[in-house]
């Protein structure tokens, strides 16, 4: 298990400059609810007994296209449509789940979509993006994908950013909002940080319904750009995608927009690769659902937080998705961690 | 894909000698419903589109202890209790899921349980059986496990057979019964054959609610004892456990009791190991749930049947469970089949 690596900066609830009103998450929910699944909450008595705490999981692998990302993409497109400015062509760059979400949402609303992704993304995600209806362009690196997307934007396409977009952030917040509506109030909420959209929306959802609940970000140690940014107050950027097994966290940096929310979180936890794999194995085994490593990062963070608690706590963990390619499965199951029962 | 290998013998609905009235499944449902999960039905639009048919899955990996087996074990113990003859000590031999079910049901009813299993069963299943509360004894072979269980029985313990037991058969039938109550009527139902308990109960459930629906058995080619028995009318037995990846089908033979039901099925399909792995990968990917190879055998059979159909059909596939050890995961994901989209 990793040692504790939380960074504790205080929240600043009084200075919300630059952030949206939490109500936007409620509007997003009303907008997208007819088109997305209200995903289940799951828990595991055995795991709770082992850890002496209560863990509640929001299982977004059962969301349409297999991840929470459709919430943000659909909220953006539906809002643009409401405002009479739905674009004819939407372009996106993405390491996977956002790509599929944009492709699916575009098909649902009859909008042409082009997705640009680095070629190291699994063939399965490439294939899925195509079969949901997008034109797919592969680049050598993540940075090239971002650059090409900007070019397309300059040529007139609407660039739907995976996280640096108010409408996307509001949409991603509906996952946590549903969980807070359906479950008993948790003491803390955990979500993995890629570009920060899910975490920003999650923070907004808690401010709306349960303002005292702490929200923590989770990152792989080797992809800890947001943690570094949180610590220093300045956005840190990688120059190359960190090749963590948690492919949803391979983003180079968070955005100015999401940073406005991330700096208000209760803290960040960094999770070692072996712990990411450990929790991927155990959550798969205990919940019987596909848990992608990116989702397991949030559990690794919750585990670190629970170790610091002296009283019984309830933690809500947003499991971001369940899209896993064969090469990743091979990495996940290369070693056996199921002989080591979780304990604090 | 395997070539068609169905064995078609006619049903003999008029000669039910030796079989129970289908009502027993309804009684079993009333008895166990407060204690087991009503597991979900799942389907996948993409898969249906690809195959041009409708597939409905009864997802028993979400059942207590991760498989359908708790239904039979609990029905037997609750019925014995109703009749005032709940034994003080129950013994079972099992390759895995029945063991966990007996252990859990015993703990629920306060009965001491001893489980005897061959040592090749995954450590995870051994550990689970212990943690559900059973005493565990390991033997070198499956046959030794059966012999030791018979010894314990001679010494006064109640032997709860995994399939050759009317009460167990009635309990296993409740999985299909729930599915028939919850879904539109299928044209055919598919279940994997280990000892034949699930299939026997499934046949009873269809006779009760949808007597025209065909029930097919599914077996790995390399563990095709029931298919051979069905074909010849005489029970065929292996002398050693066939080491198919579908560990729930490693039984040596069906019993005289289950044979009474199996001979009335519409046919058996045999599934090659690579096809079992193919469907394990694809069902895991599409449904986002843990599908153990034993469960995927039934999908392999449904696929073979669908290939023979000229009109659009609805197939109900009972996915028996989701308990998978690390070594089996490694076998499942050793090669990549997700580049080959299912098609008829």
Interface residues (C-beta under 8 A of the other chain):
Chain A: X46 X61 X62 X66 X123 X124 X127 X131 X281 X284 X285 X288 X289 X290 X322 X324 X325 X326 X327 X329 X330 X332 X333 X334 X335 X336 X337 X338 X339
Chain B: X46 X61 X62 X66 X123 X124 X127 X131 X281 X284 X285 X288 X289 X290 X322 X324 X325 X326 X327 X329 X330 X332 X333 X334 X335 X336 X337 X338 X339 X341
